[in-house]
C-alpha cells in the first residue's frame, strides 16, 4: 500500500520553519516530497502545497496526522492506494 499526503499550508512565509520541524520529525518515513507555491513578479504566494509519499509505518503516520491536525493553518487529505 502507498500513502500520499496532500497538505496546504497557509501563511507559509511565517510558518514554514515551524512546519519544517514536523517534516524533519517524520523524515525517516517520508519517501518523496514535492513542494509547490505560486510566484509572480518576485512575490511569493502566502500558501504552499506539499505532497508527501510516506512509507507504511502506522505508528509514525498516526503521529504525523496528530501533529498536522494540531498545526494552525494546515489542511490535509490522505490517499491510500
C-alpha positions in Angstrom: 0.0 0.0 0.0 1.1 3.5 -0.8 0.1 6.5 1.4 0.1 10.0 0.0 -0.5 13.2 2.0 -1.7 16.3 0.2 -1.1 19.3 2.5 -2.0 23.0 2.2 0.0 25.4 4.4 -1.5 28.9 4.9 0.7 31.9 5.8 3.7 29.8 4.6 6.2 32.6 4.9 5.7 32.9 8.6 5.0 29.2 9.4 7.4 27.4 7.1 10.1 27.0 9.7 7.8 25.5 12.3 6.2 23.3 9.6 9.6 22.1 8.6 10.2 20.8 12.1 7.2 18.5 11.7 8.6 17.1 8.4 12.0 16.7 10.0 10.5 14.8 12.9 9.0 12.3 10.5 11.7 12.4 7.9 12.5 8.7 8.2 9.1 7.8 6.8 9.0 10.4 4.0 9.9 8.7 0.8 9.0 11.6 -1.6 8.4 15.3 -1.0 7.2 17.8 -3.5 6.6 21.5 -2.5 4.6 23.9 -4.7 3.8 27.6 -4.4 2.8 30.3 -6.8 5.2 33.1 -7.6 4.8 36.1 -9.8 6.9 39.2 -10.3 9.2 38.1 -7.4 6.4 37.9 -4.9 5.9 34.5 -3.2 2.4 33.1 -2.6 1.2 33.2 1.0 0.3 29.5 0.8 2.0 26.3 -0.3 1.1 22.8 -1.3 3.2 19.9 -0.1 2.8 16.4 -1.5 4.3 13.6 0.6 4.7 9.9 -0.2 5.3 8.0 3.1 6.4 4.5 3.9 3.9 2.4 5.7 4.6 2.8 9.4 1.2 3.1 11.1 2.6 4.4 14.4 4.6 7.2 12.7 1.8 8.1 10.3 -0.6 8.4 13.2 1.8 10.7 15.0 2.3 12.8 11.9 -1.5 13.1 11.4 -1.9 14.3 15.0 0.9 16.9 14.6 -0.7 18.1 11.3 -4.1 18.4 12.9 -2.7 20.5 15.7 -0.8 22.8 13.4 -2.7 26.0 12.8 -3.0 26.9 9.1 -2.7 23.3 7.8 -5.3 21.4 5.8 -4.6 18.0 4.5 -6.0 14.9 2.9 -4.6 11.4 2.8 -4.9 9.0 -0.1 -4.1 5.3 0.2 -3.5 3.2 -2.9 
